[in-house]
Amino acid sequence: MRHVIRTYASTLCLALAGQFGLGFAVAAQRGEVTGFLREAMTLCIQNDRDPNVLVQELDARGYSYTPERMDEETVIHWFAAPQPDLGTVMITYENFSLHCAIGTDMIGVTEAIPLAGTILEEAFPGLFVAGSHENGPVITPGNAAGDSCTGYAAFLPQSATEVTIGMRGQDPVCVENGTAQVMIWF
């Protein structure tokens, strides 16, 4: 009788873990994505004037590095997150201007827009405001598929900075497809 009870109890625990564990796994993934975005966005903004320091910081945190030479002068620096499923960080530096693109397949544009705002407010209180420097129309998923979504703007001590959000890919437009890319322009 004891054996039957133990078997039943462990089967019940496994069934409950299977039923409820998925919710915990999804919550853990969301937390990991948030942590990845927070770290990458903060490092890009804090190191906007020295891409070499940014490269060193990402390397020190376990991001794997792959350079992609576009031409004689242009190198795209790709970094896969320590947990590669979380996403990538792409860095370009041209004409003394840094650009970071942080992409993930784990959340979509609709979720990334407010998350980016929360991360910016926590990391840089009061510096970023919703919108753009040009005060153009607000672009949200579905109302202007040709552009990135309106994000957040700041005048930092040495540069005007804009953070825009789009779907992940070469042309990150404001369309919900279950992926997101946060672009930081200096």
C-alpha positions as CSV (number, residue, x, y, z in Angstrom):
1,M,0.0,0.0,0.0
2,R,2.8,2.4,0.8
3,H,4.4,1.9,-2.6
4,V,1.1,2.7,-4.4
5,I,0.7,5.9,-2.3
6,R,4.3,7.0,-3.1
7,T,3.8,6.3,-6.8
8,Y,0.5,8.1,-6.8
9,A,2.0,11.1,-4.9
10,S,5.0,11.4,-7.3
11,T,2.7,11.0,-10.3
12,L,0.5,13.7,-8.9
13,C,3.5,16.0,-8.2
14,L,4.7,15.4,-11.8
15,A,1.3,16.2,-13.2
16,L,1.0,19.4,-11.2
17,A,4.5,20.4,-12.1
18,G,3.7,19.8,-15.7
19,Q,0.5,21.8,-15.5
20,F,1.8,24.7,-13.5
21,G,5.5,24.5,-14.4
22,L,4.8,25.8,-17.8
23,G,3.5,29.1,-16.3
24,F,6.7,29.4,-14.2
25,A,8.8,28.7,-17.3
26,V,7.1,31.4,-19.3
27,A,7.5,33.8,-16.4
28,A,11.1,32.9,-16.0
29,Q,11.6,33.5,-19.8
30,R,10.0,36.9,-19.5
31,G,12.3,37.8,-16.7
32,E,15.3,36.6,-18.6
33,V,14.3,38.7,-21.7
34,T,13.7,41.7,-19.5
35,G,17.2,41.2,-17.9
36,F,18.8,40.8,-21.3
37,L,17.1,43.9,-22.7
38,R,17.9,45.9,-19.6
39,E,21.6,45.0,-19.6
40,A,22.1,45.5,-23.4
41,M,20.2,48.8,-23.5
42,T,22.0,50.2,-20.4
43,L,25.4,49.2,-21.7
44,C,24.8,50.8,-25.1
45,I,23.6,54.1,-23.6
46,Q,26.3,54.2,-21.0
47,N,29.0,53.6,-23.6
48,D,27.7,55.7,-26.4
49,R,31.0,57.5,-27.0
50,D,33.3,54.6,-26.8
51,P,32.3,51.5,-28.8
52,N,35.5,49.7,-27.7
53,V,34.4,49.9,-24.1
54,L,31.0,48.6,-25.1
55,V,32.5,45.6,-26.9
56,Q,34.7,44.9,-23.8
57,E,31.7,45.1,-21.5
58,L,29.6,42.7,-23.6
59,D,32.5,40.3,-23.8
60,A,33.1,40.4,-20.1
61,R,29.5,39.5,-19.5
62,G,29.8,36.3,-21.7
63,Y,28.3,37.5,-24.9
64,S,29.8,35.7,-27.9
65,Y,31.3,38.0,-30.5
66,T,31.2,37.7,-34.3
67,P,32.4,40.6,-36.5
68,E,30.9,41.1,-40.0
69,R,33.0,43.2,-42.3
70,M,30.7,45.1,-44.7
71,D,33.4,47.0,-46.6
72,E,36.9,48.4,-45.9
73,E,35.6,50.8,-43.2
74,T,32.5,49.3,-41.9
75,V,32.3,46.4,-39.4
76,I,29.1,45.2,-37.8
77,H,29.7,43.8,-34.4
78,W,27.3,41.0,-33.5
79,F,27.0,39.6,-30.0
80,A,24.8,36.7,-29.0
81,A,23.5,36.8,-25.5
82,P,25.1,34.3,-23.0
83,Q,21.8,32.4,-23.4
84,P,21.6,32.6,-27.2
85,D,17.8,32.1,-27.3
86,L,17.4,35.5,-25.6
87,G,18.7,37.5,-28.6
88,T,21.5,39.5,-30.1
89,V,23.1,42.9,-29.9
90,M,24.3,44.5,-33.1
91,I,26.7,47.5,-32.9
92,T,27.8,49.8,-35.7
93,Y,30.0,52.8,-35.4
94,E,30.2,55.2,-38.3
95,N,31.0,58.9,-38.6
96,F,31.5,59.1,-34.8
97,S,27.9,57.8,-34.3
98,L,27.1,54.6,-32.4
99,H,24.0,52.5,-33.2
100,C,22.8,49.5,-31.2
101,A,20.1,47.1,-32.3
102,I,19.0,44.6,-29.6
103,G,16.8,41.9,-31.0
104,T,14.8,39.1,-29.5
105,D,12.4,36.4,-30.8
106,M,10.8,36.0,-27.3
107,I,8.6,39.1,-27.2
108,G,6.8,41.2,-29.8
109,V,6.7,44.9,-30.6
110,T,3.6,45.5,-28.6
111,E,5.2,44.2,-25.4
112,A,8.6,45.7,-26.2
113,I,7.4,49.3,-26.4
114,P,6.3,49.7,-22.8
115,L,9.1,47.4,-21.5
116,A,11.7,49.7,-23.2
117,G,10.1,52.7,-21.5
118,T,10.2,51.0,-18.1
119,I,13.8,50.0,-18.5
120,L,14.8,53.5,-19.6
121,E,13.0,55.1,-16.7
122,E,14.6,52.7,-14.2
123,A,18.1,53.0,-15.6
124,F,18.0,56.7,-16.5
125,P,15.3,58.3,-14.3
126,G,13.8,61.4,-15.9
127,L,16.1,61.5,-19.0
128,F,13.9,59.8,-21.6
129,V,10.5,60.9,-22.7
130,A,8.1,59.2,-25.0
131,G,8.3,60.4,-28.6
132,S,11.0,61.6,-30.9
133,H,13.2,64.7,-31.3
134,E,11.3,65.6,-34.5
135,N,7.9,65.6,-32.7
136,G,6.5,63.6,-35.6
137,P,3.3,61.5,-35.3
138,V,3.2,58.7,-32.9
139,I,3.7,55.4,-34.7
140,T,2.2,52.3,-33.1
141,P,1.9,48.8,-34.5
142,G,-0.5,48.7,-37.4
143,N,-0.8,52.4,-38.2
144,A,2.4,52.9,-40.3
145,A,4.1,49.8,-41.5
146,G,6.9,51.6,-43.2
147,D,8.6,53.0,-40.1
148,S,9.8,51.9,-36.7
149,C,7.5,52.5,-33.8
150,T,7.8,55.8,-32.0
151,G,9.9,55.2,-28.9
152,Y,11.7,57.4,-26.5
153,A,14.1,60.4,-26.8
154,A,16.6,62.1,-24.6
155,F,19.2,64.8,-24.8
156,L,22.1,63.2,-23.1
157,P,25.2,65.3,-22.2
158,Q,27.1,64.6,-25.4
159,S,24.4,63.5,-27.8
160,A,20.7,63.4,-28.8
161,T,19.5,59.8,-28.3
162,E,16.5,58.1,-29.7
163,V,15.2,54.6,-28.9
164,T,12.8,53.1,-31.5
165,I,11.2,49.7,-31.6
166,G,10.3,47.5,-34.5
167,M,10.1,43.9,-35.5
168,R,13.4,42.0,-35.5
169,G,15.2,41.9,-38.9
170,Q,17.0,44.0,-41.4
171,D,14.1,46.5,-41.8
172,P,12.6,46.7,-38.3
173,V,9.2,48.3,-39.0
174,C,6.4,48.8,-36.6
175,V,4.6,45.5,-37.3
176,E,3.7,42.9,-34.7
177,N,5.1,39.5,-35.7
178,G,6.1,38.2,-32.3
179,T,9.7,39.5,-32.5
180,A,11.2,42.8,-31.3
181,Q,14.2,44.9,-32.0
182,V,15.1,47.9,-29.8
183,M,17.3,50.4,-31.8
184,I,19.3,53.0,-30.0
185,W,20.5,55.9,-32.2
186,F,23.0,58.5,-31.0
